[in-house]
Amino acid sequence: MMQTVIISILITILAFSAMEFIAWFTHKYVMHGWLLKLHKDHHKKDTDGFFEYNVFFFFPFSLLCIFDLFYYLCNCLIRIYSSIE
Ligand SMILES: [Zn+2]
C-alpha cells in the first residue's frame, strides 16, 4: 500500500514536471519561433477585436487532450465490460 502511494506521488510529480517543461518549451521555441505570427497578438494587441490569432493554438492542444481523454475512457469501458462477461 505504501509503495503504491509513493509510486503514485512520483508519477504525479513526473507528469507535472513533463507538462511544465513541454509548456515552457512550446511557448519559447514554437509560439515565439516559427508560429510567432499567431502568438504575437497575445502579448501585444493590435486590433480591437475580441478574439486573437493566439486562440488557434486551442485546436492542436485541445484535440490532443480530447483524444487522450477519449482513449482513456474507451480503455476503461473495455475493462469494465470485459470484467462483466
Ligand atoms: Zn508568448
PDB file of the backbone (N, CA, C, O) and the ligand in Angstrom, with CONECT records:
HET     ZN  A 101       1
ATOM      1  N   MET A   1       0.833  -1.209   0.000  1.00  0.00           N
ATOM      2  CA  MET A   1       0.000   0.000   0.000  1.00  0.00           C
ATOM      3  C   MET A   1       0.864   1.255   0.000  1.00  0.00           C
ATOM      4  O   MET A   1       0.643   2.165  -0.799  1.00  0.00           O
ATOM      5  N   MET A   2       1.841   1.303   0.888  1.00  0.00           N
ATOM      6  CA  MET A   2       2.707   2.479   0.976  1.00  0.00           C
ATOM      7  C   MET A   2       3.508   2.657  -0.308  1.00  0.00           C
ATOM      8  O   MET A   2       3.753   3.778  -0.754  1.00  0.00           O
ATOM      9  N   GLN A   3       3.916   1.520  -0.897  1.00  0.00           N
ATOM     10  CA  GLN A   3       4.684   1.579  -2.137  1.00  0.00           C
ATOM     11  C   GLN A   3       3.825   2.174  -3.263  1.00  0.00           C
ATOM     12  O   GLN A   3       4.319   2.957  -4.073  1.00  0.00           O
ATOM     13  N   THR A   4       2.557   1.804  -3.308  1.00  0.00           N
ATOM     14  CA  THR A   4       1.644   2.334  -4.321  1.00  0.00           C
ATOM     15  C   THR A   4       1.482   3.845  -4.161  1.00  0.00           C
ATOM     16  O   THR A   4       1.447   4.578  -5.149  1.00  0.00           O
ATOM     17  N   VAL A   5       1.384   4.303  -2.926  1.00  0.00           N
ATOM     18  CA  VAL A   5       1.237   5.748  -2.669  1.00  0.00           C
ATOM     19  C   VAL A   5       2.481   6.492  -3.138  1.00  0.00           C
ATOM     20  O   VAL A   5       2.378   7.535  -3.786  1.00  0.00           O
ATOM     21  N   ILE A   6       3.653   5.960  -2.814  1.00  0.00           N
ATOM     22  CA  ILE A   6       4.911   6.611  -3.208  1.00  0.00           C
ATOM     23  C   ILE A   6       5.038   6.642  -4.731  1.00  0.00           C
ATOM     24  O   ILE A   6       5.421   7.663  -5.304  1.00  0.00           O
ATOM     25  N   ILE A   7       4.718   5.527  -5.381  1.00  0.00           N
ATOM     26  CA  ILE A   7       4.792   5.478  -6.849  1.00  0.00           C
ATOM     27  C   ILE A   7       3.801   6.468  -7.454  1.00  0.00           C
ATOM     28  O   ILE A   7       4.125   7.149  -8.427  1.00  0.00           O
ATOM     29  N   SER A   8       2.602   6.552  -6.891  1.00  0.00           N
ATOM     30  CA  SER A   8       1.595   7.497  -7.404  1.00  0.00           C
ATOM     31  C   SER A   8       2.071   8.936  -7.262  1.00  0.00           C
ATOM     32  O   SER A   8       1.884   9.748  -8.169  1.00  0.00           O
ATOM     33  N   ILE A   9       2.685   9.253  -6.126  1.00  0.00           N
ATOM     34  CA  ILE A   9       3.196  10.612  -5.920  1.00  0.00           C
ATOM     35  C   ILE A   9       4.317  10.914  -6.916  1.00  0.00           C
ATOM     36  O   ILE A   9       4.364  12.004  -7.486  1.00  0.00           O
ATOM     37  N   LEU A  10       5.212   9.957  -7.127  1.00  0.00           N
ATOM     38  CA  LEU A  10       6.307  10.158  -8.081  1.00  0.00           C
ATOM     39  C   LEU A  10       5.791  10.331  -9.508  1.00  0.00           C
ATOM     40  O   LEU A  10       6.290  11.171 -10.257  1.00  0.00           O
ATOM     41  N   ILE A  11       4.794   9.533  -9.878  1.00  0.00           N
ATOM     42  CA  ILE A  11       4.210   9.663 -11.220  1.00  0.00           C
ATOM     43  C   ILE A  11       3.557  11.038 -11.377  1.00  0.00           C
ATOM     44  O   ILE A  11       3.670  11.668 -12.429  1.00  0.00           O
ATOM     45  N   THR A  12       2.875  11.498 -10.327  1.00  0.00           N
ATOM     46  CA  THR A  12       2.231  12.815 -10.376  1.00  0.00           C
ATOM     47  C   THR A  12       3.272  13.919 -10.536  1.00  0.00           C
ATOM     48  O   THR A  12       3.091  14.830 -11.344  1.00  0.00           O
ATOM     49  N   ILE A  13       4.357  13.843  -9.772  1.00  0.00           N
ATOM     50  CA  ILE A  13       5.425  14.847  -9.877  1.00  0.00           C
ATOM     51  C   ILE A  13       6.070  14.796 -11.256  1.00  0.00           C
ATOM     52  O   ILE A  13       6.343  15.837 -11.853  1.00  0.00           O
ATOM     53  N   LEU A  14       6.314  13.598 -11.759  1.00  0.00           N
ATOM     54  CA  LEU A  14       6.918  13.440 -13.084  1.00  0.00           C
ATOM     55  C   LEU A  14       5.998  13.990 -14.180  1.00  0.00           C
ATOM     56  O   LEU A  14       6.452  14.693 -15.083  1.00  0.00           O
ATOM     57  N   ALA A  15       4.703  13.667 -14.093  1.00  0.00           N
ATOM     58  CA  ALA A  15       3.750  14.157 -15.100  1.00  0.00           C
ATOM     59  C   ALA A  15       3.651  15.684 -15.051  1.00  0.00           C
ATOM     60  O   ALA A  15       3.617  16.343 -16.091  1.00  0.00           O
ATOM     61  N   PHE A  16       3.606  16.240 -13.840  1.00  0.00           N
ATOM     62  CA  PHE A  16       3.538  17.692 -13.702  1.00  0.00           C
ATOM     63  C   PHE A  16       4.792  18.350 -14.273  1.00  0.00           C
ATOM     64  O   PHE A  16       4.700  19.347 -14.989  1.00  0.00           O
ATOM     65  N   SER A  17       5.970  17.790 -13.956  1.00  0.00           N
ATOM     66  CA  SER A  17       7.225  18.347 -14.456  1.00  0.00           C
ATOM     67  C   SER A  17       7.293  18.268 -15.973  1.00  0.00           C
ATOM     68  O   SER A  17       7.713  19.224 -16.625  1.00  0.00           O
ATOM     69  N   ALA A  18       6.883  17.138 -16.541  1.00  0.00           N
ATOM     70  CA  ALA A  18       6.892  16.973 -18.001  1.00  0.00           C
ATOM     71  C   ALA A  18       5.941  17.972 -18.650  1.00  0.00           C
ATOM     72  O   ALA A  18       6.267  18.573 -19.674  1.00  0.00           O
ATOM     73  N   MET A  19       4.762  18.147 -18.051  1.00  0.00           N
ATOM     74  CA  MET A  19       3.782  19.096 -18.598  1.00  0.00           C
ATOM     75  C   MET A  19       4.335  20.522 -18.585  1.00  0.00           C
ATOM     76  O   MET A  19       4.193  21.262 -19.558  1.00  0.00           O
ATOM     77  N   GLU A  20       4.961  20.893 -17.477  1.00  0.00           N
ATOM     78  CA  GLU A  20       5.521  22.242 -17.372  1.00  0.00           C
ATOM     79  C   GLU A  20       6.665  22.444 -18.360  1.00  0.00           C
ATOM     80  O   GLU A  20       6.787  23.512 -18.958  1.00  0.00           O
ATOM     81  N   PHE A  21       7.504  21.421 -18.533  1.00  0.00           N
ATOM     82  CA  PHE A  21       8.606  21.530 -19.484  1.00  0.00           C
ATOM     83  C   PHE A  21       8.067  21.680 -20.905  1.00  0.00           C
ATOM     84  O   PHE A  21       8.549  22.518 -21.667  1.00  0.00           O
ATOM     85  N   ILE A  22       7.074  20.874 -21.261  1.00  0.00           N
ATOM     86  CA  ILE A  22       6.509  20.946 -22.617  1.00  0.00           C
ATOM     87  C   ILE A  22       5.855  22.309 -22.844  1.00  0.00           C
ATOM     88  O   ILE A  22       5.977  22.883 -23.926  1.00  0.00           O
ATOM     89  N   ALA A  23       5.162  22.828 -21.827  1.00  0.00           N
ATOM     90  CA  ALA A  23       4.536  24.145 -21.953  1.00  0.00           C
ATOM     91  C   ALA A  23       5.602  25.228 -22.141  1.00  0.00           C
ATOM     92  O   ALA A  23       5.467  26.099 -23.001  1.00  0.00           O
ATOM     93  N   TRP A  24       6.652  25.167 -21.339  1.00  0.00           N
ATOM     94  CA  TRP A  24       7.748  26.144 -21.463  1.00  0.00           C
ATOM     95  C   TRP A  24       8.426  26.030 -22.827  1.00  0.00           C
ATOM     96  O   TRP A  24       8.644  27.037 -23.501  1.00  0.00           O
ATOM     97  N   PHE A  25       8.757  24.811 -23.229  1.00  0.00           N
ATOM     98  CA  PHE A  25       9.445  24.573 -24.495  1.00  0.00           C
ATOM     99  C   PHE A  25       8.583  25.041 -25.676  1.00  0.00           C
ATOM    100  O   PHE A  25       9.075  25.706 -26.587  1.00  0.00           O
ATOM    101  N   THR A  26       7.305  24.688 -25.650  1.00  0.00           N
ATOM    102  CA  THR A  26       6.398  25.070 -26.732  1.00  0.00           C
ATOM    103  C   THR A  26       6.264  26.587 -26.816  1.00  0.00           C
ATOM    104  O   THR A  26       6.282  27.154 -27.908  1.00  0.00           O
ATOM    105  N   HIS A  27       6.128  27.245 -25.660  1.00  0.00           N
ATOM    106  CA  HIS A  27       5.985  28.692 -25.665  1.00  0.00           C
ATOM    107  C   HIS A  27       7.249  29.373 -26.186  1.00  0.00           C
ATOM    108  O   HIS A  27       7.181  30.312 -26.979  1.00  0.00           O
ATOM    109  N   LYS A  28       8.401  28.884 -25.728  1.00  0.00           N
ATOM    110  CA  LYS A  28       9.665  29.539 -26.102  1.00  0.00           C
ATOM    111  C   LYS A  28      10.061  29.256 -27.547  1.00  0.00           C
ATOM    112  O   LYS A  28      10.465  30.174 -28.262  1.00  0.00           O
ATOM    113  N   TYR A  29       9.955  28.007 -27.990  1.00  0.00           N
ATOM    114  CA  TYR A  29      10.525  27.640 -29.291  1.00  0.00           C
ATOM    115  C   TYR A  29       9.508  27.476 -30.421  1.00  0.00           C
ATOM    116  O   TYR A  29       9.880  27.520 -31.594  1.00  0.00           O
ATOM    117  N   VAL A  30       8.242  27.291 -30.087  1.00  0.00           N
ATOM    118  CA  VAL A  30       7.229  27.166 -31.147  1.00  0.00           C
ATOM    119  C   VAL A  30       6.420  28.456 -31.260  1.00  0.00           C
ATOM    120  O   VAL A  30       6.317  29.049 -32.334  1.00  0.00           O
ATOM    121  N   MET A  31       5.841  28.883 -30.116  1.00  0.00           N
ATOM    122  CA  MET A  31       4.983  30.066 -30.166  1.00  0.00           C
ATOM    123  C   MET A  31       5.801  31.345 -30.388  1.00  0.00           C
ATOM    124  O   MET A  31       5.319  32.288 -31.015  1.00  0.00           O
ATOM    125  N   HIS A  32       7.028  31.374 -29.878  1.00  0.00           N
ATOM    126  CA  HIS A  32       7.901  32.523 -30.136  1.00  0.00           C
ATOM    127  C   HIS A  32       8.917  32.200 -31.220  1.00  0.00           C
ATOM    128  O   HIS A  32       9.872  32.948 -31.428  1.00  0.00           O
ATOM    129  N   GLY A  33       8.709  31.096 -31.905  1.00  0.00           N
ATOM    130  CA  GLY A  33       9.570  30.686 -33.008  1.00  0.00           C
ATOM    131  C   GLY A  33       8.816  30.783 -34.309  1.00  0.00           C
ATOM    132  O   GLY A  33       8.431  31.870 -34.739  1.00  0.00           O
ATOM    133  N   TRP A  34       8.604  29.637 -34.938  1.00  0.00           N
ATOM    134  CA  TRP A  34       8.015  29.634 -36.277  1.00  0.00           C
ATOM    135  C   TRP A  34       6.515  29.932 -36.292  1.00  0.00           C
ATOM    136  O   TRP A  34       5.956  30.162 -37.364  1.00  0.00           O
ATOM    137  N   LEU A  35       5.849  29.936 -35.136  1.00  0.00           N
ATOM    138  CA  LEU A  35       4.424  30.306 -35.105  1.00  0.00           C
ATOM    139  C   LEU A  35       4.185  31.647 -34.406  1.00  0.00           C
ATOM    140  O   LEU A  35       3.096  31.907 -33.894  1.00  0.00           O
ATOM    141  N   LEU A  36       5.210  32.483 -34.393  1.00  0.00           N
ATOM    142  CA  LEU A  36       5.082  33.791 -33.729  1.00  0.00           C
ATOM    143  C   LEU A  36       3.979  34.637 -34.348  1.00  0.00           C
ATOM    144  O   LEU A  36       3.358  35.454 -33.669  1.00  0.00           O
ATOM    145  N   LYS A  37       3.738  34.439 -35.631  1.00  0.00           N
ATOM    146  CA  LYS A  37       2.700  35.220 -36.309  1.00  0.00           C
ATOM    147  C   LYS A  37       1.337  35.021 -35.636  1.00  0.00           C
ATOM    148  O   LYS A  37       0.543  35.957 -35.541  1.00  0.00           O
ATOM    149  N   LEU A  38       1.074  33.798 -35.171  1.00  0.00           N
ATOM    150  CA  LEU A  38      -0.198  33.520 -34.493  1.00  0.00           C
ATOM    151  C   LEU A  38      -0.186  33.975 -33.032  1.00  0.00           C
ATOM    152  O   LEU A  38      -1.232  34.306 -32.473  1.00  0.00           O
ATOM    153  N   HIS A  39       0.977  33.991 -32.426  1.00  0.00           N
ATOM    154  CA  HIS A  39       1.065  34.237 -30.986  1.00  0.00           C
ATOM    155  C   HIS A  39       1.307  35.697 -30.643  1.00  0.00           C
ATOM    156  O   HIS A  39       1.070  36.113 -29.509  1.00  0.00           O
ATOM    157  N   LYS A  40       1.776  36.481 -31.609  1.00  0.00           N
ATOM    158  CA  LYS A  40       2.208  37.863 -31.368  1.00  0.00           C
ATOM    159  C   LYS A  40       1.116  38.706 -30.713  1.00  0.00           C
ATOM    160  O   LYS A  40       1.395  39.480 -29.797  1.00  0.00           O
ATOM    161  N   ASP A  41      -0.129  38.558 -31.178  1.00  0.00           N
ATOM    162  CA  ASP A  41      -1.186  39.427 -30.650  1.00  0.00           C
ATOM    163  C   ASP A  41      -1.604  39.054 -29.219  1.00  0.00           C
ATOM    164  O   ASP A  41      -2.404  39.759 -28.603  1.00  0.00           O
ATOM    165  N   HIS A  42      -1.074  37.971 -28.705  1.00  0.00           N
ATOM    166  CA  HIS A  42      -1.347  37.621 -27.316  1.00  0.00           C
ATOM    167  C   HIS A  42      -0.576  38.549 -26.371  1.00  0.00           C
ATOM    168  O   HIS A  42      -1.055  38.876 -25.285  1.00  0.00           O
ATOM    169  N   HIS A  43       0.608  38.963 -26.788  1.00  0.00           N
ATOM    170  CA  HIS A  43       1.428  39.837 -25.961  1.00  0.00           C
ATOM    171  C   HIS A  43       1.225  41.311 -26.302  1.00  0.00           C
ATOM    172  O   HIS A  43       1.313  42.172 -25.427  1.00  0.00           O
ATOM    173  N   LYS A  44       0.952  41.599 -27.574  1.00  0.00           N
ATOM    174  CA  LYS A  44       0.750  42.987 -27.984  1.00  0.00           C
ATOM    175  C   LYS A  44      -0.477  43.042 -28.873  1.00  0.00           C
ATOM    176  O   LYS A  44      -0.436  42.634 -30.034  1.00  0.00           O
ATOM    177  N   LYS A  45      -1.566  43.548 -28.321  1.00  0.00           N
ATOM    178  CA  LYS A  45      -2.833  43.578 -29.038  1.00  0.00           C
ATOM    179  C   LYS A  45      -2.822  44.714 -30.055  1.00  0.00           C
ATOM    180  O   LYS A  45      -2.601  45.877 -29.717  1.00  0.00           O
ATOM    181  N   ASP A  46      -3.071  44.336 -31.328  1.00  0.00           N
ATOM    182  CA  ASP A  46      -3.056  45.335 -32.398  1.00  0.00           C
ATOM    183  C   ASP A  46      -4.457  45.739 -32.843  1.00  0.00           C
ATOM    184  O   ASP A  46      -4.637  46.794 -33.451  1.00  0.00           O
ATOM    185  N   THR A  47      -5.455  44.899 -32.542  1.00  0.00           N
ATOM    186  CA  THR A  47      -6.812  45.183 -33.002  1.00  0.00           C
ATOM    187  C   THR A  47      -7.752  45.329 -31.806  1.00  0.00           C
ATOM    188  O   THR A  47      -7.389  45.026 -30.670  1.00  0.00           O
ATOM    189  N   ASP A  48      -8.961  45.798 -32.086  1.00  0.00           N
ATOM    190  CA  ASP A  48      -9.954  45.956 -31.034  1.00  0.00           C
ATOM    191  C   ASP A  48     -10.860  44.735 -30.919  1.00  0.00           C
ATOM    192  O   ASP A  48     -11.749  44.698 -30.068  1.00  0.00           O
ATOM    193  N   GLY A  49     -10.642  43.755 -31.757  1.00  0.00           N
ATOM    194  CA  GLY A  49     -11.487  42.571 -31.760  1.00  0.00           C
ATOM    195  C   GLY A  49     -11.376  41.763 -30.477  1.00  0.00           C
ATOM    196  O   GLY A  49     -10.393  41.858 -29.742  1.00  0.00           O
ATOM    197  N   PHE A  50     -12.398  40.973 -30.230  1.00  0.00           N
ATOM    198  CA  PHE A  50     -12.433  40.145 -29.024  1.00  0.00           C
ATOM    199  C   PHE A  50     -11.449  38.981 -29.117  1.00  0.00           C
ATOM    200  O   PHE A  50     -10.751  38.669 -28.152  1.00  0.00           O
ATOM    201  N   PHE A  51     -11.399  38.342 -30.287  1.00  0.00           N
ATOM    202  CA  PHE A  51     -10.553  37.174 -30.466  1.00  0.00           C
ATOM    203  C   PHE A  51      -9.148  37.568 -30.910  1.00  0.00           C
ATOM    204  O   PHE A  51      -8.935  38.617 -31.519  1.00  0.00           O
ATOM    205  N   GLU A  52      -8.195  36.691 -30.584  1.00  0.00           N
ATOM    206  CA  GLU A  52      -6.812  36.869 -31.015  1.00  0.00           C
ATOM    207  C   GLU A  52      -6.452  35.701 -31.927  1.00  0.00           C
ATOM    208  O   GLU A  52      -7.085  34.646 -31.880  1.00  0.00           O
ATOM    209  N   TYR A  53      -5.439  35.898 -32.748  1.00  0.00           N
ATOM    210  CA  TYR A  53      -4.941  34.766 -33.538  1.00  0.00           C
ATOM    211  C   TYR A  53      -4.403  33.662 -32.628  1.00  0.00           C
ATOM    212  O   TYR A  53      -4.350  32.494 -33.012  1.00  0.00           O
ATOM    213  N   ASN A  54      -4.018  34.044 -31.454  1.00  0.00           N
ATOM    214  CA  ASN A  54      -3.465  33.102 -30.484  1.00  0.00           C
ATOM    215  C   ASN A  54      -4.439  31.976 -30.126  1.00  0.00           C
ATOM    216  O   ASN A  54      -4.014  30.898 -29.709  1.00  0.00           O
ATOM    217  N   VAL A  55      -5.739  32.222 -30.289  1.00  0.00           N
ATOM    218  CA  VAL A  55      -6.710  31.178 -29.936  1.00  0.00           C
ATOM    219  C   VAL A  55      -6.614  29.980 -30.879  1.00  0.00           C
ATOM    220  O   VAL A  55      -7.159  28.916 -30.585  1.00  0.00           O
ATOM    221  N   PHE A  56      -5.924  30.148 -32.012  1.00  0.00           N
ATOM    222  CA  PHE A  56      -5.761  28.994 -32.902  1.00  0.00           C
ATOM    223  C   PHE A  56      -4.915  27.894 -32.265  1.00  0.00           C
ATOM    224  O   PHE A  56      -4.961  26.743 -32.700  1.00  0.00           O
ATOM    225  N   PHE A  57      -4.143  28.247 -31.235  1.00  0.00           N
ATOM    226  CA  PHE A  57      -3.389  27.214 -30.522  1.00  0.00           C
ATOM    227  C   PHE A  57      -4.320  26.282 -29.761  1.00  0.00           C
ATOM    228  O   PHE A  57      -3.927  25.187 -29.361  1.00  0.00           O
ATOM    229  N   PHE A  58      -5.540  26.719 -29.569  1.00  0.00           N
ATOM    230  CA  PHE A  58      -6.540  25.882 -28.906  1.00  0.00           C
ATOM    231  C   PHE A  58      -6.726  24.554 -29.646  1.00  0.00           C
ATOM    232  O   PHE A  58      -6.865  23.508 -29.014  1.00  0.00           O
ATOM    233  N   PHE A  59      -6.727  24.593 -30.953  1.00  0.00           N
ATOM    234  CA  PHE A  59      -7.054  23.389 -31.725  1.00  0.00           C
ATOM    235  C   PHE A  59      -6.055  22.251 -31.519  1.00  0.00           C
ATOM    236  O   PHE A  59      -6.474  21.165 -31.117  1.00  0.00           O
ATOM    237  N   PRO A  60      -4.759  22.441 -31.771  1.00  0.00           N
ATOM    238  CA  PRO A  60      -3.860  21.291 -31.590  1.00  0.00           C
ATOM    239  C   PRO A  60      -3.773  20.827 -30.139  1.00  0.00           C
ATOM    240  O   PRO A  60      -3.739  19.625 -29.873  1.00  0.00           O
ATOM    241  N   PHE A  61      -3.737  21.771 -29.198  1.00  0.00           N
ATOM    242  CA  PHE A  61      -3.585  21.384 -27.800  1.00  0.00           C
ATOM    243  C   PHE A  61      -4.843  20.688 -27.284  1.00  0.00           C
ATOM    244  O   PHE A  61      -4.752  19.655 -26.620  1.00  0.00           O
ATOM    245  N   SER A  62      -6.000  21.241 -27.582  1.00  0.00           N
ATOM    246  CA  SER A  62      -7.223  20.644 -27.061  1.00  0.00           C
ATOM    247  C   SER A  62      -7.564  19.337 -27.768  1.00  0.00           C
ATOM    248  O   SER A  62      -8.114  18.425 -27.151  1.00  0.00           O
ATOM    249  N   LEU A  63      -7.241  19.238 -29.063  1.00  0.00           N
ATOM    250  CA  LEU A  63      -7.525  17.985 -29.759  1.00  0.00           C
ATOM    251  C   LEU A  63      -6.696  16.839 -29.179  1.00  0.00           C
ATOM    252  O   LEU A  63      -7.188  15.718 -29.051  1.00  0.00           O
ATOM    253  N   LEU A  64      -5.439  17.120 -28.829  1.00  0.00           N
ATOM    254  CA  LEU A  64      -4.626  16.101 -28.171  1.00  0.00           C
ATOM    255  C   LEU A  64      -5.250  15.684 -26.845  1.00  0.00           C
ATOM    256  O   LEU A  64      -5.315  14.496 -26.527  1.00  0.00           O
ATOM    257  N   CYS A  65      -5.701  16.655 -26.082  1.00  0.00           N
ATOM    258  CA  CYS A  65      -6.297  16.379 -24.779  1.00  0.00           C
ATOM    259  C   CYS A  65      -7.593  15.582 -24.939  1.00  0.00           C
ATOM    260  O   CYS A  65      -7.822  14.617 -24.210  1.00  0.00           O
ATOM    261  N   ILE A  66      -8.428  15.977 -25.878  1.00  0.00           N
ATOM    262  CA  ILE A  66      -9.689  15.265 -26.120  1.00  0.00           C
ATOM    263  C   ILE A  66      -9.403  13.826 -26.565  1.00  0.00           C
ATOM    264  O   ILE A  66     -10.074  12.894 -26.122  1.00  0.00           O
ATOM    265  N   PHE A  67      -8.415  13.650 -27.433  1.00  0.00           N
ATOM    266  CA  PHE A  67      -8.053  12.306 -27.876  1.00  0.00           C
ATOM    267  C   PHE A  67      -7.594  11.456 -26.695  1.00  0.00           C
ATOM    268  O   PHE A  67      -7.995  10.299 -26.573  1.00  0.00           O
ATOM    269  N   ASP A  68      -6.748  12.025 -25.819  1.00  0.00           N
ATOM    270  CA  ASP A  68      -6.265  11.282 -24.651  1.00  0.00           C
ATOM    271  C   ASP A  68      -7.425  10.884 -23.734  1.00  0.00           C
ATOM    272  O   ASP A  68      -7.490   9.744 -23.276  1.00  0.00           O
ATOM    273  N   LEU A  69      -8.335  11.816 -23.468  1.00  0.00           N
ATOM    274  CA  LEU A  69      -9.474  11.503 -22.605  1.00  0.00           C
ATOM    275  C   LEU A  69     -10.353  10.431 -23.235  1.00  0.00           C
ATOM    276  O   LEU A  69     -10.809   9.518 -22.547  1.00  0.00           O
ATOM    277  N   PHE A  70     -10.593  10.535 -24.540  1.00  0.00           N
ATOM    278  CA  PHE A  70     -11.416   9.555 -25.243  1.00  0.00           C
ATOM    279  C   PHE A  70     -10.754   8.177 -25.201  1.00  0.00           C
ATOM    280  O   PHE A  70     -11.419   7.167 -24.971  1.00  0.00           O
ATOM    281  N   TYR A  71      -9.443   8.148 -25.426  1.00  0.00           N
ATOM    282  CA  TYR A  71      -8.689   6.887 -25.387  1.00  0.00           C
ATOM    283  C   TYR A  71      -8.774   6.259 -23.995  1.00  0.00           C
ATOM    284  O   TYR A  71      -8.996   5.055 -23.869  1.00  0.00           O
ATOM    285  N   TYR A  72      -8.598   7.072 -22.952  1.00  0.00           N
ATOM    286  CA  TYR A  72      -8.678   6.583 -21.579  1.00  0.00           C
ATOM    287  C   TYR A  72     -10.083   6.084 -21.273  1.00  0.00           C
ATOM    288  O   TYR A  72     -10.245   5.022 -20.672  1.00  0.00           O
ATOM    289  N   LEU A  73     -11.088   6.830 -21.675  1.00  0.00           N
ATOM    290  CA  LEU A  73     -12.468   6.434 -21.418  1.00  0.00           C
ATOM    291  C   LEU A  73     -12.793   5.112 -22.113  1.00  0.00           C
ATOM    292  O   LEU A  73     -13.426   4.241 -21.516  1.00  0.00           O
ATOM    293  N   CYS A  74     -12.369   4.954 -23.363  1.00  0.00           N
ATOM    294  CA  CYS A  74     -12.610   3.707 -24.101  1.00  0.00           C
ATOM    295  C   CYS A  74     -11.928   2.528 -23.409  1.00  0.00           C
ATOM    296  O   CYS A  74     -12.519   1.456 -23.282  1.00  0.00           O
ATOM    297  N   ASN A  75     -10.695   2.723 -22.964  1.00  0.00           N
ATOM    298  CA  ASN A  75      -9.995   1.643 -22.269  1.00  0.00           C
ATOM    299  C   ASN A  75     -10.706   1.265 -20.980  1.00  0.00           C
ATOM    300  O   ASN A  75     -10.809   0.082 -20.655  1.00  0.00           O
ATOM    301  N   CYS A  76     -11.199   2.253 -20.241  1.00  0.00           N
ATOM    302  CA  CYS A  76     -11.935   1.968 -19.007  1.00  0.00           C
ATOM    303  C   CYS A  76     -13.207   1.188 -19.312  1.00  0.00           C
ATOM    304  O   CYS A  76     -13.519   0.219 -18.619  1.00  0.00           O
ATOM    305  N   LEU A  77     -13.941   1.598 -20.335  1.00  0.00           N
ATOM    306  CA  LEU A  77     -15.182   0.901 -20.676  1.00  0.00           C
ATOM    307  C   LEU A  77     -14.895  -0.528 -21.122  1.00  0.00           C
ATOM    308  O   LEU A  77     -15.633  -1.446 -20.765  1.00  0.00           O
ATOM    309  N   ILE A  78     -13.839  -0.724 -21.893  1.00  0.00           N
ATOM    310  CA  ILE A  78     -13.478  -2.081 -22.336  1.00  0.00           C
ATOM    311  C   ILE A  78     -13.154  -2.957 -21.134  1.00  0.00           C
ATOM    312  O   ILE A  78     -13.566  -4.116 -21.078  1.00  0.00           O
ATOM    313  N   ARG A  79     -12.420  -2.409 -20.174  1.00  0.00           N
ATOM    314  CA  ARG A  79     -12.092  -3.187 -18.970  1.00  0.00           C
ATOM    315  C   ARG A  79     -13.336  -3.513 -18.165  1.00  0.00           C
ATOM    316  O   ARG A  79     -13.477  -4.627 -17.661  1.00  0.00           O
ATOM    317  N   ILE A  80     -14.237  -2.555 -18.039  1.00  0.00           N
ATOM    318  CA  ILE A  80     -15.469  -2.792 -17.265  1.00  0.00           C
ATOM    319  C   ILE A  80     -16.301  -3.861 -17.947  1.00  0.00           C
ATOM    320  O   ILE A  80     -16.760  -4.792 -17.285  1.00  0.00           O
ATOM    321  N   TYR A  81     -16.515  -3.752 -19.280  1.00  0.00           N
ATOM    322  CA  TYR A  81     -17.346  -4.732 -19.982  1.00  0.00           C
ATOM    323  C   TYR A  81     -16.703  -6.104 -20.012  1.00  0.00           C
ATOM    324  O   TYR A  81     -17.401  -7.113 -19.922  1.00  0.00           O
ATOM    325  N   SER A  82     -15.369  -6.162 -20.137  1.00  0.00           N
ATOM    326  CA  SER A  82     -14.724  -7.466 -20.165  1.00  0.00           C
ATOM    327  C   SER A  82     -14.727  -8.125 -18.790  1.00  0.00           C
ATOM    328  O   SER A  82     -14.656  -9.351 -18.700  1.00  0.00           O
ATOM    329  N   SER A  83     -14.807  -7.338 -17.719  1.00  0.00           N
ATOM    330  CA  SER A  83     -14.879  -7.933 -16.399  1.00  0.00           C
ATOM    331  C   SER A  83     -16.296  -8.413 -16.078  1.00  0.00           C
ATOM    332  O   SER A  83     -16.473  -9.291 -15.234  1.00  0.00           O
ATOM    333  N   ILE A  84     -17.296  -7.850 -16.737  1.00  0.00           N
ATOM    334  CA  ILE A  84     -18.689  -8.270 -16.514  1.00  0.00           C
ATOM    335  C   ILE A  84     -18.936  -9.623 -17.152  1.00  0.00           C
ATOM    336  O   ILE A  84     -19.613 -10.472 -16.571  1.00  0.00           O
ATOM    337  N   GLU A  85     -18.389  -9.830 -18.349  1.00  0.00           N
ATOM    338  CA  GLU A  85     -18.649 -11.089 -19.059  1.00  0.00           C
ATOM    339  C   GLU A  85     -17.976 -12.271 -18.413  1.00  0.00           C
ATOM    340  O   GLU A  85     -18.104 -13.395 -18.897  1.00  0.00           O
TER     341      GLU A  85
HETATM  342 ZN    ZN A 101       4.456  34.372 -25.543  1.00  0.00          ZN2+
END
